[in-house]
Amino acid sequence: MRILCVTGHSDRPEAETFIGLKRLGIDIQVLCPTSAQHYRRMLDNGVPVSPLQLKSRIDFKAIAAIRRHLQDEKIDILHLFNNRAVSNGILAANKMAVKIIVYRGTMGNVSYWDPGSWMTYLHPRVDRIICVSEAVRGFFLQMRWLWLRIPPTKLVTVYKGHDLSWYRETPLRLSSLGISADAFTVGCTGRYRPHKGLEVLVAAMSHLPRHLPIHLVLIGNMDARPLRKLIARSPAKDRIHLAGYRKDAPALQAACQATVLPALRREGLPKVVIEAMAYGVPPIVTNVGGSPELIEDGVSGLVIPPGNPEAIAQAVMSLYEDPKRRETMGHEARVRIRDHFQIEQTIHRTLAVYQDVLDKMP
């Protein structure tokens, strides 16, 4: 089989999937920007990579480039990894006998009422939608309007896999943020978005006893005026730290005693939680999207209802007051990633999707 993958950035699990498929003998090629984080790694591991910058949902130059690859390389499967890749790839494959597989890593923003959705995930040329979690697959399954449904056979869940060997950075010292070595620190990594529930997390800090050395570190692009105002009004403002965007975010999160993802909706399979778990940091997640699929509640993490600052505070206190439980839960978090979200599983399950699609060709 000959596979052409089109992507916008190619994170580590995605790049390692391409490399793993190549090592299995699959004729796979990748189109992505030269700025993609793992562009050079893919080339160094024998994956043919060609530069392609997708500038818009309809990019005629990109469409022509994808179409040339489809024709010249006699591609069997076109695998598309983001919105721009999907819309441009489908247009490039017009009237060509190629199977089309698309990837979906988040919930929401697809609708029968949205014309853009018919150019992407609802397009009749799409043969499979690979969903990053069961929650994303469930979102598609519940979509309906009149007689319109997405056939369940078109939807398949393939978790993005990881490897513990990727996470060996030395945890950073938090003294640079003004946090003492004996403090209990809760980390939260991400970007400021209304659906991320960061306001709820900040509010949770006021439900913790003020005399306890429990600190919150917000890692990522969170310099938003509403959030800063909320922090300034918080009685715990001296224990809330904005670390900003960090390339070493996983190592900073690894220095924390717990991680929290207070999302209100739309989570696919949050990488920031996986990274923390890989470092043995016990996670607290809301029962939203694919987050609960990452952990066994009470064993490798804690699952709480969304939008509930008291529940966050109670979960944090349960870990603060029981160091042994926290240590055991952190260990089980690592085991959970090692055993259930490993990259080798992703590689072989992706290959199985390819084989299934080709087996059903007329």
matplotlib code that plots the C-alpha trace (Angstrom):
import matplotlib.pyplot as plt

x = [0.0, 1.1, 0.1, 0.3, -0.1, -0.8, -0.5, 0.0, 2.5, 3.2, 3.6, 5.7, 3.1, 2.1, 5.7, 6.5, 3.5, 4.8, 8.3, 6.8, 4.8, 7.8, 9.8, 7.0, 7.7, 4.8, 5.4, 4.5, 5.1, 4.4, 3.6, 4.0, 5.6, 9.4, 8.6, 7.0, 8.7, 9.7, 10.3, 14.0, 13.4, 11.1, 13.7, 16.5, 14.4, 13.8, 10.4, 10.1, 8.9, 8.1, 7.5, 3.9, 2.4, -1.4, -2.4, -6.2, -9.1, -8.9, -5.3, -5.0, -1.2, -1.4, -4.2, -2.1, 0.9, -1.2, -2.7, 0.7, 1.8, -1.4, -0.9, 2.9, 3.1, -0.1, -1.3, -3.8, -4.7, -4.7, -4.5, -5.4, -4.6, -6.2, -9.0, -6.9, -5.4, -8.8, -10.5, -7.5, -6.9, -10.5, -10.4, -7.0, -8.5, -11.4, -12.3, -9.3, -9.5, -7.9, -9.3, -9.5, -8.9, -9.2, -8.1, -10.2, -8.6, -11.3, -15.0, -17.5, -17.3, -18.8, -22.4, -24.8, -25.8, -22.2, -21.2, -17.5, -18.2, -19.5, -16.1, -14.3, -15.6, -19.1, -17.8, -19.0, -15.5, -14.3, -13.9, -12.9, -12.7, -10.0, -11.0, -8.5, -10.9, -14.1, -15.6, -14.8, -16.3, -19.4, -19.8, -20.0, -22.3, -24.8, -24.9, -28.2, -30.5, -33.6, -32.3, -28.7, -26.3, -22.6, -22.4, -20.7, -18.4, -16.9, -15.7, -12.8, -11.0, -7.2, -5.5, -2.4, 0.4, 3.4, 6.5, 7.9, 11.4, 10.3, 9.9, 13.2, 13.9, 14.9, 12.0, 12.7, 13.1, 10.2, 12.2, 12.4, 8.6, 9.0, 7.8, 9.6, 10.9, 8.5, 5.4, 2.7, 2.3, -0.6, 0.2, -2.1, -0.8, -2.6, -3.9, -6.5, -9.8, -13.3, -14.0, -10.8, -12.3, -9.3, -11.6, -13.0, -9.5, -8.5, -11.8, -10.9, -7.8, -10.0, -11.7, -8.3, -7.2, -5.2, -2.5, -1.5, 1.5, -0.6, 0.4, -1.0, 1.2, -0.5, 1.8, 1.2, -0.3, -2.8, -2.0, -5.6, -7.1, -10.2, -8.0, -5.5, -8.4, -9.8, -6.4, -5.9, -9.2, -8.4, -7.5, -4.9, -3.4, 0.1, 0.0, -1.1, 1.7, 1.6, 4.6, 3.8, 4.6, 7.5, 9.3, 10.2, 6.5, 6.6, 9.7, 8.0, 4.8, 7.0, 8.1, 4.5, 2.8, -0.5, -1.9, -5.4, -7.3, -10.5, -12.0, -15.7, -16.2, -14.6, -11.5, -10.3, -7.4, -5.4, -1.7, -0.8, -2.4, -0.6, 2.8, 2.2, 1.2, 4.3, 6.3, 4.4, 2.3, -1.2, -3.9, -7.2, -9.5, -13.1, -15.6, -15.4, -14.6, -11.7, -10.1, -11.7, -10.5, -6.9, -7.2, -8.9, -10.7, -9.2, -6.3, -4.2, -6.0, -9.2, -12.3, -14.5, -17.5, -16.9, -17.5, -17.1, -14.4, -15.3, -14.7, -11.3, -10.3, -11.5, -9.5, -6.3, -6.7, -7.1, -3.7, -2.1, -3.2, -2.1, 1.4, 1.4, -1.7, -0.3, 2.9, 1.0, -1.3, 1.6, 3.2, -0.1, -0.4, 2.9, 1.9, -1.4, 0.4, 2.9, 0.4, -2.7, -1.4, 1.8, 3.0, 3.3, -0.4, -1.1, 1.1, -0.5, -4.0, -3.5, -2.1, -5.2, -7.4, -5.5, -5.8, -9.5, -10.1, -8.2, -9.9, -13.2, -12.3, -14.5]
y = [0.0, 3.6, 6.2, 10.0, 11.9, 15.6, 17.5, 20.9, 20.5, 16.8, 16.4, 13.7, 10.9, 11.7, 11.8, 8.5, 6.9, 7.7, 6.5, 3.3, 2.6, 3.1, 0.6, -1.9, -1.6, 0.7, 3.0, 6.2, 9.9, 13.0, 16.6, 19.2, 22.6, 22.7, 24.4, 21.2, 20.3, 16.8, 17.4, 16.6, 13.6, 12.1, 12.6, 11.2, 8.0, 7.4, 8.9, 10.9, 14.3, 17.2, 20.8, 22.0, 25.0, 25.1, 28.7, 28.4, 26.0, 26.4, 26.8, 26.3, 25.9, 23.3, 21.5, 21.3, 20.0, 17.3, 16.2, 15.9, 13.5, 11.5, 11.1, 10.6, 8.2, 6.2, 6.7, 4.2, 6.1, 9.9, 10.4, 14.0, 15.3, 18.8, 21.0, 22.6, 19.3, 17.7, 20.4, 20.8, 17.1, 16.2, 18.8, 17.5, 14.0, 15.0, 12.2, 10.1, 6.5, 7.1, 6.2, 9.1, 8.9, 11.9, 12.4, 14.2, 15.2, 17.4, 17.5, 20.0, 22.4, 19.9, 20.2, 19.3, 22.9, 24.1, 24.3, 24.0, 20.6, 19.3, 20.2, 18.2, 15.5, 15.2, 15.0, 11.8, 11.1, 10.4, 6.7, 6.7, 9.2, 8.2, 9.6, 10.3, 9.1, 7.3, 10.7, 12.1, 9.0, 9.4, 13.0, 11.9, 9.1, 11.3, 13.8, 13.6, 15.7, 14.2, 11.0, 12.0, 9.9, 9.1, 5.3, 3.8, 1.7, 5.0, 5.9, 4.3, 5.2, 5.2, 6.7, 8.8, 6.8, 7.8, 6.3, 6.9, 7.3, 10.6, 12.0, 12.0, 15.7, 16.6, 18.3, 22.0, 23.8, 26.0, 28.5, 30.7, 31.3, 32.1, 28.7, 27.1, 23.5, 22.3, 23.7, 21.5, 22.7, 22.1, 22.5, 23.3, 23.5, 24.9, 28.0, 30.4, 29.5, 29.9, 26.2, 25.3, 26.2, 28.1, 30.5, 27.6, 26.4, 29.9, 30.0, 26.6, 28.1, 30.2, 27.0, 25.7, 26.5, 29.7, 28.6, 25.6, 26.0, 24.9, 26.8, 26.8, 27.2, 28.1, 27.1, 28.3, 31.3, 32.4, 36.2, 37.1, 40.2, 38.4, 35.7, 38.3, 40.3, 37.1, 36.2, 39.7, 39.5, 36.0, 35.7, 33.1, 35.5, 35.2, 31.4, 31.6, 31.9, 32.6, 30.9, 31.9, 29.9, 27.5, 25.1, 23.2, 22.9, 19.1, 19.5, 22.3, 20.2, 17.3, 19.4, 19.6, 17.3, 17.2, 18.4, 19.6, 20.0, 21.8, 21.7, 22.5, 20.8, 19.7, 17.8, 15.2, 13.4, 16.0, 15.7, 17.8, 15.3, 12.4, 14.3, 14.8, 11.2, 10.0, 11.9, 10.3, 13.3, 12.3, 14.0, 15.6, 15.8, 16.8, 14.3, 16.0, 14.5, 12.0, 13.1, 10.3, 7.7, 8.5, 7.3, 4.8, 7.0, 6.6, 4.5, 6.5, 9.8, 11.5, 12.4, 15.3, 17.1, 20.1, 23.7, 22.8, 24.7, 22.9, 19.5, 20.6, 21.8, 18.5, 16.5, 18.6, 18.3, 14.5, 14.3, 16.9, 15.1, 11.6, 11.6, 7.8, 7.8, 10.5, 8.6, 5.4, 7.3, 8.9, 5.5, 4.1, 7.1, 6.1, 2.5, 3.6, 5.5, 2.7, -0.1, 1.6, 4.5, 3.3, 4.3, 0.8, 0.3, 3.4, 2.3, -1.1, 0.1, 2.8, 0.1, -2.0, 0.9, 1.2, -2.5, -2.5, 0.4, -1.3, -4.7, -3.0, -1.6, -2.8]
z = [0.0, -0.7, 1.9, 1.6, 4.9, 4.9, 8.2, 9.6, 12.5, 13.2, 17.0, 18.5, 18.6, 15.0, 13.7, 15.6, 14.0, 10.5, 11.5, 12.9, 9.8, 7.6, 9.7, 9.2, 5.5, 4.6, 1.6, 3.4, 2.5, 4.4, 3.4, 6.1, 6.7, 7.3, 10.6, 11.9, 15.2, 14.1, 10.3, 10.6, 12.8, 10.2, 7.5, 9.6, 10.1, 6.5, 6.1, 2.8, 3.8, 1.4, 2.4, 2.2, 3.8, 4.0, 4.1, 4.1, 3.8, 0.0, -1.0, -4.8, -4.7, -2.0, -3.8, -7.0, -5.0, -3.2, -6.5, -8.2, -5.4, -5.7, -9.5, -9.6, -6.7, -7.4, -3.8, -2.4, 0.8, 1.5, 5.3, 6.4, 9.8, 10.3, 9.0, 6.2, 5.2, 5.0, 2.9, 0.5, 0.3, -0.6, -3.4, -4.6, -4.8, -7.0, -9.5, -8.3, -7.1, -3.7, -0.3, 2.2, 5.9, 8.2, 11.8, 14.4, 17.7, 19.3, 20.0, 18.5, 15.6, 13.2, 12.2, 9.4, 9.4, 8.8, 5.1, 6.1, 7.7, 4.3, 2.9, 5.6, 7.9, 6.4, 2.8, 1.1, -0.1, 3.5, 4.0, 7.7, 10.5, 13.0, 16.4, 19.1, 21.8, 22.4, 23.4, 19.9, 18.3, 20.5, 19.4, 15.8, 16.5, 18.3, 15.4, 13.5, 11.4, 9.7, 8.1, 8.1, 10.2, 10.1, 9.7, 12.8, 10.5, 9.3, 12.8, 14.6, 17.7, 17.7, 20.8, 20.2, 21.7, 23.7, 25.1, 28.6, 27.2, 25.7, 29.2, 30.9, 31.5, 35.0, 36.9, 37.2, 40.4, 41.2, 43.2, 40.1, 40.5, 44.2, 45.4, 48.2, 48.0, 50.7, 49.0, 47.5, 43.9, 41.5, 37.8, 34.9, 31.4, 28.4, 26.7, 27.9, 26.4, 27.9, 27.7, 29.6, 33.0, 34.3, 36.1, 38.0, 38.9, 40.2, 42.2, 43.7, 45.3, 47.6, 48.9, 50.2, 53.8, 53.6, 56.0, 53.9, 51.4, 48.4, 45.2, 41.7, 38.6, 35.3, 32.4, 28.9, 27.1, 29.8, 29.9, 29.5, 31.2, 32.6, 34.2, 35.6, 37.2, 38.8, 40.2, 41.5, 43.4, 44.8, 48.5, 47.3, 44.7, 46.4, 45.7, 42.1, 39.6, 35.8, 34.3, 30.7, 27.6, 28.2, 25.9, 29.0, 30.1, 30.7, 33.0, 34.9, 35.3, 36.4, 39.4, 40.7, 43.1, 41.1, 37.8, 37.1, 33.8, 34.8, 31.3, 30.8, 27.4, 24.1, 25.3, 22.9, 24.6, 26.4, 25.8, 28.8, 31.1, 29.4, 29.8, 33.5, 34.0, 32.2, 34.8, 37.6, 38.5, 39.6, 37.5, 38.5, 35.4, 34.9, 33.4, 30.0, 26.6, 26.5, 29.8, 31.9, 29.3, 30.4, 34.0, 36.3, 38.8, 42.3, 41.0, 38.4, 39.0, 40.1, 38.0, 39.2, 37.7, 35.6, 36.7, 40.4, 42.3, 45.6, 43.9, 42.7, 46.1, 47.7, 45.2, 45.8, 49.6, 49.3, 47.6, 49.9, 53.1, 51.9, 50.5, 50.2, 48.1, 46.0, 45.4, 44.5, 42.2, 40.4, 39.9, 38.6, 36.2, 34.6, 34.4, 32.8, 30.0, 29.5, 29.2, 27.6, 25.5, 24.0, 20.5, 19.2, 19.7, 17.7, 14.9, 14.6, 15.0, 12.3, 10.0, 10.7, 9.6, 6.4, 5.7, 6.4, 4.1, 1.2, 1.9, 1.2, -2.1, -4.9]

ax = plt.figure().add_subplot(projection="3d")
ax.plot(x, y, z, "-o")
ax.set_aspect("equal")
plt.show()
